């Protein structure tokens, strides 16, 4: 079995450069690759195109990259709770491509499984359809959407083994599962990294064939985006 294990986040991000396109897993603050994002901040990589459901909040997750103006373009389905993201979008400081959430997930999944494009009814008759091929199937119109093209994906999983087999926990599967395998190089950080054979094969969500590098992350904050209390 080929080991995908690397010993540090620095080693995991080897080859990252300016102006690359990155897939970043997570949904809000749930299941985001905290260590990889922190390393991107440290490297001060510029001109990035980030494909992610949203940019989290101002002072955490992708918001840290936005603060330093490292992101040139966001490809998202939701501006979210990030006020700096909203400000940069409205002021024209950042390019933003808003995509229906299901379409964004399928564009990632299609790249993962080797499909170059697909047709979807989402967005027909809206601004999303501008400039795109529309074809009719069984009396209904569909848009042609292309699979994403990315240099790196950064994925967060709960547990993994040295061969890259992954288990996600709860809703942290979100975009992580669709994105893992959709880029040229797929980097995974896990809370617990175990030897091959220690994971139950029936519980594995993503097989190691989709992973190039895996490492055990540190100091996860796991922030709550919106805390609601009941009396």
N, C-alpha and C positions, 0 to 999 in steps of 0.2 A: 504494500500500500504506500503510495507517494505521500509524504508528509507535506502539508501546506503551512505548517507552523512557522511563524516568525517571532522573534523574541522581544520586539518593541514596536510601538506605534510609529516610531521614526523609520524603522526598517519596513514596516507595512506600507508606508507612503512613498517609498523610493520610486522615483520616476515622475512624481507630480511636478507639473510645470505651469507657468502662466498660460492663460487663454484655453484651458482644457474644459471639457464638459463633464460634469460629475452628477451621478445619481446619488441622492442622499435619502436613506430610508427614514421612516418615522412618520408620525401623524401628530402635529402639534409638538408636544414635548414627550410623547409616548414612543418609546423604542427608537430614540435617535442615537446615532453613533457619536457619543459625547467625546471620546478620546480622539477620534479621527478629526472631528471639527476643531478641537483645541489645537491639534498639531497643524492644521491648515492655518489657523490664526498665527501660530508661532512662526510658521514658514513665510507668512505674509505673501502668499501666492495671489497674484492679481488677475483681473480680466476673466474671472471664472463664469461659466454658465452652469447654474445649479438647477437640476431637475428634482423637485421635491413637492410634496403635497402643499406645504406652506413653509414659511420661514420662522415658525415658532414665535418667540417673544423678543423684545428688544435686547435683553441682556443675557440671552442663553440660546444655545443651539446655533442655527444659521444666523440669528440676530447678531452674533459676535462678528461674523464675516461682513455683515452689512454695515456695522459700526465703523469698520476700517475700510469700507468701500472696496472690498476685494471681489465682490460679485458684480459682474457686468450685466448679466441677464438672469432673471428667474423664470423658470417654466413651472407653473404651479396651477392648482385648481382653486386656491383660496388665499387671499391676502392675509387672513387670519387676524391674530391679536397683536401683530407686530406694527407698532406705530411708525417706526423708522422705515420699514418696508413700504408702508402706505405713503409716507412723506416722499421717499425717493421716487416712487412710481408717479405720483401726482406732479412732482417737480420735473420729471423727465430725466432724472439722474441715473435711472436704471431702466433697462429694457425689460418688459414683462410680457410673457405669453400666458394668458389664462386659458386653461383647458378643462372641459368637463371632467370631473373626478374619475368616472369610470373609463373615459377615453384615455386619460393619463395612465391609469393602471394597466390598461390593455396595451398601450404603446410600449410600456416597459416589458410586460409579459411576452409580447410578440417578439421583441428583440431577444429575449431569453430563449425562446423556443425556435428561433430561426425563421420567423415569418416576417417578410419585408414590409407588409402593409395589410390593412383590413378595412372593411366597410362597417360603419356604425350609423344609426339614425340620430344619435345625440348631436345636437347643434344644427340640424337642418333648419333653414329658415331664420337663422340668427347670424350675428357677426362672426361666429365661429366658422361658418361655411364659406366666408369670402375667399375667393381664389382657389377653392378646392374642388376637385372632381366630384360630381354628384351622379349617382347611378340609381336606377329604379330596379327593385327586386320585388316581384309579386305585388306590384301596385304601390309600393312604399319606397320613399327616397332615402338614400344612404350617402354619407360622406366617406371619401377615401382618406384614411389616416395612415401615416407612416410610423414604423417602429422607431424608437429613439436610437440615436447614435451617441454613445458616451465612451469616454476614455477610462474612467474609473467609476465603480459603485462603492459606496460606503454603507455597510450593513451592520445592524446591531441584532445579535441573537442572545438568548438566555444561556444556552449551553451548546458546545460543539466539541468535536474531537479533532485530532491532529490531521485527519484526512479531509476535514472541511465539512463533514456532515453536521447539520444544524437542527436545533430545536428552539422554537420561539415560545414565548410565554404569553398567553392571553392575547389581548389586542395589539401587542407589540409585533404581531405578524404583519399587520397593515401593509404598507408598501414595501417593507423589507423583503418579503417572500417573492413579490413580483420583480423586484429590482435585482435580486441576487442571481447573477448570471447574465444580466442584460448589458454589461459593459465589457470592454476589452480586458480589464483587470478588475476583479471583484475582491474587495477587501472586507473581511468580517472581524468585528470585535465581539467577544463573548464575555459573559460574567464568569463562566466556568469552562475551562479547557481541559478535556480529559483524553486519555489514551484511546487509541482505536480499539473497539470492541466493548467499551463501557457504556455506550448508548444503546437503548432498546431500538432495534431496527424499525419496529412498528410505530415508534414515536417520532421518527425523523421527518421534518417538514421539507428540507432542502438537502439533496445529496451532494457530496463533496465534489462531484464533477463540475459544479457551477462555481466553485471557489478556487481562487488562486493563492490567497494569503489569509491566514487567520491568526489572531493573537488574543491573549487575555487582557481585557481592559481593566482600568483602575479607577477608584474614587467616583463611582456613579452617583450623581445627585438625584436623578429621577424626580425632577420637580413636577409639581401639579400645576397645570395651566390655570385652572379655575377651581378653587376650593369652595364647596358648598356644604354648609353645616345645617343640620336640622335640630330644632329645640326638643 
